[in-house]
C-alpha cells in the first residue's frame, strides 16, 4: 500500500510462471555403467524464461540410440518402453529410469517438454573379468 496527502491506495500482484523455454538436467547425464545396467535416475526440470520451475508439464522421454538391444525407459507409473510419457511435479521435475543397451558403447536419450528438448548420454562398459 502507499499513501500521500492523507490518501492511501493498496496494490496487489500475482506472479505467474511462464511457458517452458528450457530444460535443466538435474541428474543422470554422462553416466557410465556395465552394459545392460539400469542407471541412476534421470531427472529433468522444466523452466520458464526466468528460470522458474514449470509444474505439471507432460513430456516424453525417448531413446535416441542404444549400444545393442534391451535399452528401455521406465516412468514413475512403471510403464516401460523405448519412449515413455512422464508428468513433472510441483517442482517442475520429471524422472525416469534408463536401462542401457547390452553391448558396450554409447547410448543417448532425450526429454521433450513443451517443444523444448534436452539430450542425456551414457556409456555402457564391459564387466570386469
N, C-alpha and C positions, 0 to 999 in steps of 0.2 A: 504494500500500500504506500501511498505518497500523500503528502499534504502541503498546501501552500495557501497563505492568506486565509486561514480558517476553513478552507475546503479540503476534503480528503477524497481520495479515489483508491479503490482496490483493484488489483490486477491478478489474473491467474493465467498459467500457461501449462500446457501438457506436452511433454516430449513424446515423439512418435518415432519408432525405429523405421528406417528406410528399407528399400528393396535390397536384396542381396547383390553385392558387387564384387565380393571376394570370398575365397575360402582359405582359411588358415589351416595348415597341418599342425595338429596338436600332438599327435603321437603316431608312431608306426611306420614312418618313412625310412627308407635306406636300411632296412633290417637285413641280417644275414642269418640263415638257419639251414640245418640239414635238409636236403631236398625232400619234398613231401610233407614237411612240417607245417603245423598251424602256428602262425606268427603271433606276437603280442598284439593286442587290439589296435586297430586302425581308427583314429579319431580325427574328424574334420569339423571345423567350426565355421558356420556361415556368418558373414559380417556385412554390415551396410557401409556406405561411403565414409562414415565417421569411425569405423572400427567397432561399432556396437554389435553384439550378437543378435542374430535374427532368429527368433524362436519359431518352432513348428513348421519349418520348411521340409517338404518332401523331396528327396533326391534319390539318385540311382548310383550305386557303386557297381562298376563293371570291370572285368578282367580285360586288359588290352593285349597282353602277351604272356605266355607261360612257358617255362622250360619243362617240356614233357607234358604228360597227361595228369589229370586229377586235381587241377587247380580249381578251388571253389571258394566262394564267399558265403558267409552266414550272417544274417541280420539278427537283431535283438529278439525277434519273434521265432527264431530257429529255422527260418526259410533259407535254403541253400541253393546255389546255382552260380553260373558264370556272371550273372547280373542280378542284383537284389535291390529292393527299394527299402529306404530307411527314412524315418521322420526324426528331425532334430528336436532336442529337448528345449526346455525354457532357457538354457544357456547357449542355444544355437548349435550344440554339438550333436553329431551323429557318429555312431561307432559300429564297425563290423569286424568279424574275424576273417582272416585270409589264410587258406591252406595253399601253399605254393606248389608248383609242379614237381613231378617225381624224378626229374633229371636235373643235374647241377647246371646252373646258368642263371640268366637274368629273367626277372618277372616284372610286370607292370600292371597297375590297375588305376582306374580314375574314379573320382567322385564328381557328380554333376548336380548342382542345386541352382534353380532359377536361371539356367543358361550359363552359369559360371562353372568352370572345370578346374580341377587340381589333379595332378598325377602323383601316385605313390610308386616307389620302386623297391624291389627286394632281390636278394641273391640266394639261390639255392646252392648249398655246398655238398661235397662228398663226405659221408660219415668217416670219422677217424677209424683207422684199421684196428 
